[in-house]
């Protein structure tokens, strides 16, 4: 079947073509012409671009009319059909013979080669050689603005100017004025076997009907003009025997069916149909008026701007069963949405379906970079996952973006049909290219979306993902293919010798923009998000002159608290005649971070702290530590005093100095530091490093490797790797130390809130209900909990109905001394348990 179509969209690999009656088809890059296909084959064989091969966007523009032939109709996975077309002259003009060619004929041609005086044109007629002189092409070339010359494979609407040697030599013209004036006549001997769409003819109205009219043309041809292709300005004034100008839209030789159009843009060959303003696509119209209803096809509506629109039957209701023809009487009004525009019918296509009217996305243009979208998994392939975002909108999740980590077997996590939440990395509506990510860290990010170099202002902090880690640093990519470099010296607060061992492809990290040159698309980044001083640096010793160092690392002293500060304690060393002042950071009050905060809370100025260890001299002040595990490691000589003493396999006790997205920096006594990369931090899967470690936490680390030249140490913090021979004994020792410190803190609490000292998990107390909250939890008071906030969750109230003023017996679950909060339970199964004395003695 031959059709006249209008190029709707152009990509590198195909043309989307608008066809009559709201249909669409696709022309593959291999169906342009023989000459173009040969160039494609040659380029593939050579493996490099050919200068004479131009892309489809260089040769075609939306709005151009083309003659097509249907090559196949394929059924898609979703049940819809895809019409495959060809514009190759050998296919379109296959009904023509050289002897039938005559001056004045219009037919399709394709540029075969560029010659000195013009162009050789392939018109697809065996035995005919067609030539287009430069003089007959210059006006067209100037108008289409596709370069100084025609290109091999370029499709042309050609007018035969002269025929020589019984059709063996043909002279052509593509001059727009000559082509526009061409009319097919009886003298050109057109037959049904070679009749071409796009021909303009004089037709006579034979019969009028509700759905259109029947006409005769070229003496003995008959054809149909349906209601969509009657001139809107004259649709009510046609009469039998009236002579009209018409354009052939389609020819089906097998059924002898010919369809024509009376719409003005098609009545001058080489013209172009009107396009829909881009802002109208997807518009929701509250009131569209029914102009006509056709029970076999659909309804024609008049829109708010006076233009006409068509809705197919399936778009008039949710289902066929719910469809009510009586609702579409002429003049009735309906809410609809413009879902497409048929260039060949110059008419909007609308839908009345509720789910389409309410749909978030209707076309690729509706989707923006950074949008979070819902999709359905269509397929899983080696390159990634294909996702359906909406009808006609599909996206690709590259394999790198299927998860926060690389999935070796994605089919175990995802199934066809699964609903997935994605974020748009890149959207190119022109090429219908949509790239998505399933990385939760990107989807959930609240940081700004960096989608162009102009927005990359120094100081901007955002999320990006690593695409390359090498000796020079890391390449980090953002949205819309924006990418930048994190140089080696900006990878962290501590030096990193082997970035490829610390960072991995696809890893999502926070980065800060240092510098950007938008015109050169150069972006300099850093993983060091701030240069704020640490807690230790905020404290400055009061004496102006540097104190003389009298102590060695590991030496034990007693101290008196001079001043409490937010991040630690200023102390003086007792039994020192010079009253040397030192500093204990809050996180060095205990091996356990929570206990450190509690101890700081309980201590007062003037209190004496025994057995504190000299840790380091930072130049202007002395740093002390009360971490028992660190003190024991030094006393037992399980430490390294310099980098030269470190050996792979060693187990060392240290404390977390910094937690970064890519790993943890650990400091050891005597100033040696090392890095535990994210992959070596835990036996469990690590999504966020901050969920596993905190600054100040005491750890046991295993030395994995050392770089003597660059003085770098790589560590492993996995419990399975860092246990000594008797792991059970080590665990009990840590637990014993924890309870010992907890008891010391409880003794100190006695001075502040005596009631909290008496409360331990498992104790029974008598309470009075103060309030019942909306969430079902309750607040209590009582003589034994004076000054404390006592809460029971809805679950721990059990089946008992309580009201303010009720007296109840409760079971203590947890005591938070820092917040002065106590959590209790009223559940019978806990209250009936035999009371046990909880001992915190070592």
C-alpha positions, -999 to +999 in steps of 0.1 A: +000+000+000+013+035-010+007+064+013+015+101+015+031+108+049+046+138+068+079+135+087+070+140+124+102+132+141+138+126+130+164+105+149+197+090+139+182+056+131+146+063+119+120+087+108+086+088+125+060+096+099+025+109+103+000+090+081-036+098+072-064+091+097-043+096+128-019+067+121+019+067+124+046+047+108+084+044+110+111+045+083+143+027+093+177+041+083+181+011+060+149+020+040+160+055+027+176+044-006+200+020-021+229+045-023+224+055+014+223+018+025+256+011+006+273+040+024+261+026+058+275-008+049+308+007+039+310+027+071+303-004+092+330-024+073+356+004+077+347+010+113+351+048+110+328+077+098+325+085+061+326+121+051+300+116+024+276+099+048+252+123+064+228+116+093+191+115+089+187+148+109+210+164+083+187+154+055+151+155+069+131+180+088+097+176+105+069+188+083+083+174+050+059+153+029+072+120+017+058+091-004+059+058+015+051+022+009+041-002+038+067-030+041+053-047+072+030-044+101+045-057+134+027-065+166+044-051+197+046-068+231+018-046+244-006-057+217-004-025+196+008-025+160+038-008+144+037+002+108+070-002+090+076+020+059+101+026+031+107+057+011+132+040-012+123+051-048+129+015-060+100+004-037+077+034-040+080+037-078+082+000-086+049+002-106+065+027-131+083+016-163+106+037-184+082+038-213+055+052-191+075+082-180+062+116-194+070+153-189+049+168-161+049+137-139+057+140-102+075+112-085+099+104-057+137+105-062+168+101-041+203+116-046+226+090-061+257+110-065+270+146-068+284+155-102+301+186-117+269+200-133+243+186-111+231+154-095+224+118-105+190+109-091+177+074-083+140+073-093+137+036-089+127+029-125+147+002-142+166+013-174+161+050-166+189+075-157+177+107-141+197+139-139+190+171-119+209+202-131+223+226-105+201+253-119+169+233-111+181+226-076+195+259-062+162+274-053+152+243-033+186+241-016+184+277-005+149+272+010+155+240+030+187+253+045+204+219+048+237+230+034+252+242+001+246+209-017+221+180-018+233+149+001+235+113-010+203+096+001+183+129+003+147+123-006+132+146-033+098+154-048+108+155-085+091+169-116+100+153-149+109+182-173+121+162-203+121+125-214+146+112-239+153+079-256+120+063-247+125+070-210+161+059-207+172+095-200+151+118-178+158+155-169+143+166-135+135+197-116+129+202-078+123+240-082+095+247-056+074+269-079+075+244-107+067+215-084+038+234-067+022+241-101+022+204-112-011+187-118-016+151-130-034+148-163-048+121-185-020+128-210+005+114-185-012+079-188-014+072-151-027+037-143-039+021-110-007+000-110+016+031-110-006+059-094+014+077-068+003+094-036+010+131-035-003+137-070-027+167-073-057+161-096-089+177-107-118+156-094-155+156-098-179+150-069-199+119-077-218+112-044-221+128-010-224+108+022-224+114+060-188+101+063-174+119+032-178+118-005-170+097-036-152+114-065-139+106-100-106+118-115-083+112-144-113+101-165-118+066-151-104+066-115-128+067-085-118+076-050-130+084-015-126+116+005-135+109+041-149+135+065-115+142+080-101+153+047-129+176+035-120+213+034-133+225+068-142+259+052-164+242+025-176+210+042-212+220+040-211+235+004-201+205-017-226+193-043-227+165-069-208+171-102-188+199-086-152+200-098-126+202-070-089+201-066-077+170-047-045+153-036-041+115-037-034+103-001-032+065-005-034+039-031-041+002-025-038-015-059-050-049-046-084-035-034-084-007-060-090+017-032-078+053-036-083+080-009-079+117-015-077+149+005-094+183-002-074+201+026-056+232+012-020+224+023-020+193+002-033+209-030+001+224-039+028+197-042+058+204-020+037+222+006+037+214+043+008+208+067+003+231+097+020+221+129+005+222+164+020+248+188+042+229+213+024+243+243-009+227+232+004+192+233-008+175+265-032+204+273-063+194+293-095+211+280-124+214+304-150+218+277-147+204+242-179+205+221-191+175+200-194+185+164-202+150+150-203+114+162-195+084+140-205+052+157-179+031+138-149+055+142-153+081+170-162+117+176-151+151+162-148+179+187-145+217+185-118+229+209-116+262+228-096+279+200-121+268+173-099+241+159-112+205+154-101+174+172-108+137+168-112+110+195-112+074+185-139+051+199-115+035+224-106+069+238-142+079+245-146+057+275-127+036+300-139+003+285-162-008+256-188-019+281-190+015+298-193+034+265-226+053+260-232+066+225-260+088+238-235+109+257-220+123+225-249+141+210-240+172+189-234+202+211-226+181+243-194+191+262-167+169+276-134+171+294-105+158+273-067+160+268-047+165+236-026+134+233-013+137+198-015+157+166-020+142+132+000+163+107-016+145+078-051+153+091-042+187+106-062+177+136-056+172+173-061+137+186-078+138+221-087+113+248-115+114+273-101+086+294-097+097+330-063+079+335-049+097+305-063+131+315-047+127+350-014+111+337+018+128+349+037+122+317+023+120+281+054+126+260+091+127+265+089+165+266+070+163+298+099+146+316+127+167+331+162+158+343+160+150+380+123+140+380+114+110+402+092+086+382+074+053+386+079+027+360+073-010+352+101-034+343+098-045+306+130-064+301+164-072+316+194-072+292+232-071+296+232-034+290+206-028+317+168-027+323+141-013+300+114+005+320+080+017+308+073+051+323+040+057+305+023+048+272+048+054+245+076+064+269+103+040+277+136+044+295+168+025+301+184+019+334+221+011+326+235-019+345+257+005+365+225+021+379+204-010+388+214-005+425+238+013+448+262-016+442+269-035+410+245-064+406+260-095+391+226-112+388+199-085+386+173-111+376+173-122+413+163-088+425+140-077+397+112-094+378+094-085+346+063-064+355+078-051+388+070-015+397+101+005+403+109+040+414+135+057+393+151+091+388+158+107+354+195+111+347+191+123+311+162+130+288+165+139+251+129+142+237+142+147+201+160+113+201+134+098+225+163+089+248+155+085+285+182+073+309+172+064+345+188+054+378+176+030+405+203+041+430+184+049+462+211+074+473+203+094+441+166+089+442+163+100+479+189+129+476+175+163+486+206+181+473+205+202+441+204+185+407+235+194+387+224+191+351+246+217+333+280+233+338+265+268+342+249+257+375+282+244+389+290+273+412+320+270+436+308+258+469+279+238+456+275+204+473+256+177+455+255+140+448+274+124+420+285+089+410+321+076+403+327+065+367+364+061+369+390+058+397+427+060+387+461+072+401+452+108+393+419+108+412+382+101+404+359+111+375+325+119+389+294+122+367+261+140+374+229+145+354+228+152+316+263+137+313+279+166+333+312+153+347+342+165+366+375+156+382+383+150+418+421+153+419+441+130+442+447+157+468+409+163+472+398+127+477+398+130+515+411+147+546+438+120+547+461+111+518+449+082+496+476+063+477+454+039+456+421+055+447+410+025+427+411+004+459+390+029+479+365+040+453+344+018+429+325+025+397+290+035+403+296+046+439+274+076+449+292+103+469+287+139+480+310+163+462+317+200+464+324+222+433+358+239+436+360+255+401+341+254+368+347+266+333+313+262+315+325+270+280+353+244+282+331+220+302+358+216+328+347+209+364+370+206+394+356+188+424+364+177+460+352+150+484+364+173+512+331+190+519+343+214+545+375+225+561+359+230+596+384+223+624+378+192+645+368+192+682+404+190+693+414+221+672+387+243+687+403+242+721+432+265+727+454+263+757+455+295+778+493+299+783+508+318+754+541+301+755+544+264+746+545+242+777+575+222+783+567+185+777+574+164+808+554+133+800+557+104+776+529+089+755+513+062+776+521+077+810+492+076+835+483+107+855+454+120+876+437+152+866+413+178+881+386+194+859+391+231+855+364+239+830+336+220+811+333+229+774+309+215+748+335+193+732+356+183+761+372+190+795+400+215+803+420+199+831+452+204+852+475+175+859+477+168+897+510+164+915+526+187+890+542+218+906+538+238+873+500+231+872+503+219+835+470+224+817+458+197+793+427+188+773+405+157+773+382+156+742+347+144+751+351+113+728+382+103+747+364+099+780+355+063+772+359+036+745+321+038+741+308+070+725+274+069+744+293+064+777+316+093+769+286+117+765+270+104+797+302+108+817+307+143+804+271+151+815+277+137+850+311+154+857+314+188+874+342+213+875+365+204+904+360+167+900+391+145+900+396+119+872+420+091+880+441+071+856+441+093+825+467+086+799+490+111+781+482+107+744+499+134+724+513+169+723+497+189+695+521+218+699+500+242+718+483+218+741+485+183+756+459+157+747+448+131+773+427+100+769+406+078+793+399+051+766+407+018+785+413-002+754+438+023+741+455+025+775+458-013+777+472-015+741+500+009+750+508-007+784+509-041+768+531-028+739+505-037+713+512-005+694+534+008+666+555+039+674+563+047+638+553+038+602+584+016+598+571-008+625+538-015+607+534-050+592+505-065+572+484-087+594+489-067+626+459-061+649+460-025+663+437-006+687+428+029+676+399+053+673+378+067+644+391+100+634+368+107+604+339+090+587+337+096+549+313+082+523+341+061+509+356+048+542+368+054+577+400+070+588+415+054+620+441+070+642+464+050+665+486+062+694+519+079+684+501+095+654+499+068+628+467+068+607+452+045+582+421+041+560+395+014+560+377+015+526+339+011+525+342-025+513+364-034+543+344-017+570+319-044+580+308-080+575+274-065+566+266-047+534+274-010+539+251+016+522+259+046+544+292+046+563+277+068+590+253+040+599+283+018+610+309+040+626+310+074+645+339+097+652+356+088+685+346+051+684+373+028+696+381+000+671+404-029+665+418-028+629+438-052+609+465-039+586+458-050+551+486-033+531+511-005+534+527+018+509+561+027+523+569+053+496+537+073+501+534+064+539+499+050+534+481+022+554+450+003+543+429-013+571+402-038+576+375-033+603+355-065+597+348-083+630+355-116+612+390-104+603+399-085+634+392-111+661+422-125+681+425-161+690+399-161+719+372-138+705+347-149+733+371-137+760+377-104+742+339-099+739+334-105+776+362-082+785+346-054+765+312-060+780+328-061+815+345-028+809+312-013+796+293-023+828+321-010+849+320+024+833+282+024+835+284+018+872+309+046+877+285+069+858+256+058+879+275+067+911+281+102+897+244+105+887+235+101+924+247+137+929+224+152+902+191+132+899+191+107+928+159+090+915+175+080+882+203+062+901+177+039+917+161+029+884+175-001+866+160-022+838+138-049+854+128-029+884+091-026+894+078+008+902+044+023+912+033+051+889+003+075+882-010+080+847-006+117+837-017+117+801-027+094+772-015+107+738-031+105+704-007+078+693-018+055+722+013+060+743+011+073+779+030+096+803+035+087+840+046+104+872+055+091+907+076+097+938+103+073+925+106+091+892+107+128+903+122+150+876+121+123+849+100+118+818+084+083+820+067+069+789+050+036+779+043+030+742+009+017+730+022-018+728+036-018+763+003-007+777-010-041+769-047-047+769-053-024+798-075+006+794-061+035+814-071+071+821-053+101+837-052+096+875-050+058+874-024+041+896-004+013+879+025-009+886+052-008+858+083-026+846+114-005+838+126-013+803+153+014+797+168+044+814+183+073+793+202+093+818+214+119+793+178+128+784+164+120+819+139+096+802+126+063+814+107+037+793+083+013+811+059-015+803+025-025+819+024-058+801+014-087+825+040-112+811+068-088+822+053-079+856+048-116+865+084-125+859+104-132+890+124-100+899+162-104+894+189-082+908+208-065+881+245-062+891+269-038+875+299-048+894+329-060+876 
